[in-house]
Amino acid sequence: MVAVKMKATWRLLSYIFTISLGGAVVGIDLGIIATTLAQQAFNDYMFPPGTKNVTSLTGAIVSMGSAGNAIGCLVNGLLLEKLGRRKTLLVSTFFTIVGSAFQTAANGVPLMIVGRFVAGVALGILNPTMPIYISELARPEERARLCGIFGLMIAIGFCLANWIGYACSFASGDVTWRLALGMQIPTAVILMGLSLFLPESPRWLAQKERYEEFDAALKRIYEDEDEEFFVRSQVEIREQIQLEGAQRSNITVGHALIEIFNRKNIRRTAMAIMVMQVGILSGSLAIQNYQSILYGSLGFKGRQVILISGCYGFMGIVGQIINFYGVSDRWPRVRTMWLGCLILAAMLSILMALSRYYGDGKDMAGARAGVAFIFLYSALYAVFFNSTLYTIAAETFPQHLRGYGTSIAALCQNITAIWMGQVTPFAFDAIHWKYYAVFIGCLVALSAFYGVFLTETNQLSLESIAGAFGDETVAVEKVVAHAHKGEENVEMEAEKVSRPVG
């Protein structure tokens, strides 16, 4: 285990917390749909007596959010490349507000689906942007912990959504679900306002050869650091970007896709895709979106289901705090991934057994044990995966491919989420507790993959990670800074090497 002391300044932390507010936006969106589906007033309004294919329509409302996410991921890389990190954050937040407004004002299933889709597109852009942005601002030794703030905000947003849903269940009529859906908007508005004061990513500015802005952004972010740290960062970022040829400021989407899947980068791409897949194949999204079905299968009914969902939301916060202080940047990334898979597989195995023997609701002690293991599963997912997935995906790719590569990995995750969202309600109806076996098998297989094929990136700078994949890197062997009063001349020397770093 690596001992890590937080070195981020208050200014840098303020930037990270602002970016991470997007995590709260994502968490509220993810959580609010689960409690909305559990509201009887929502179901009475959307599915009046005589409505056919209610299960299919429910699945469509859920999965269209994932479909929108997939579309958002398709355009995310292009926006990150052309607009930069800050403007992409602003654009995605604006359309989150639009999609949330459609959902709040929905007069039927069609407009609800449109709202879910628009918000899904926005979140498909926003979600990969945040860890990329944070990774490019953070020191290498605390990159995962700072990305963990983004994960913590997702957990807080999800928890808030569950309790908003519970509080609204005491209202009457359409207010029970319209007010809950409308609560997606305030956090997004705050994020838009604060984002206007964020600095652009220095690495993106260097990639675009905007070196004066690059220097200014670097000084603004690390104003309290000593000159040696600043100069070393300046040299390493500029030299590595130039070495990789990433100074091509107008790289096309077609060229990026070819490069992402060529022989040199296919290992990176496969690794990022498989890391992101555990977010769905672990069963987390199915449990999250269909909690009402799960708790119903254990014998709980009505408002009890919404109350339990609210308590469930706290567990993600607990797990993310444990990750922040005990796992991120302390444990190797590889160990975190394979061990997390095995532990979650064990949790689901116990939950499957409890659902089998106590799913009729006649033994409340057994049903309560089932709920306890669902809660424990949620906490453990946050400990191992909640922010780790996006951290690894974002740091895997070189600068000029980071936006495109992370977006491809997120796109593949959302494609999995789409078909999983359609299949899950039917699977729970048809095979009940046996459906958990699918996720258990996936977790065991992914654990083996991570243990054998995952490349360790913990504690490495974004520039030196290329060396972990056998690429040529820049090692700053000697840096000499001459700072004279009234002068801005800085003498820098760097040596290019062709060896793995780390």
Secondary structure, DSSP 8 states (H G I E B T S, - for coil): ---------HHHHHHHHHHHHHHHHHHHHHHHHHHHHH-HHHHHHHS-TT-S-HHHHHHHHHHHHHHHHHHHHHHHHHHHHHH-HHHHHHHHHHHHHHHHHHHHT--SHHHHHHHHHHHHHHHHHHHHHHHHHHHHHS-GGGHHHHHHHHHHHHHHHHHHHHHHHHHHTTS-TTHHHHHHHHTTHHHHHHHHHHHTT----HHHHHHTT-HHHHHHHHHHHTTTS-HHHHHHHHHHHHHHHHHHTTT-TT--HHHHHHHHTSTTTHHHHHHHHHHHHHHHHTSHHHHHHTHHHHHHHTT--THHHHHHHHHHHHHHHHHHHHIIIIITTTS-HHHHHHHHHHHHHHHHHHHHHHHHHHTTSS-HHHHHHHHHHHHHHHHHHHHHTTTHHHHHHHHHS-HHHHHHHHHHHHHHHHHHHHHHHHHHHHHHHHHGGGGHHHHHHHHHHHHHHHHHH----TT--TTTHHHHTT--EEEEEEE-----TT-----EEEEEE-S---
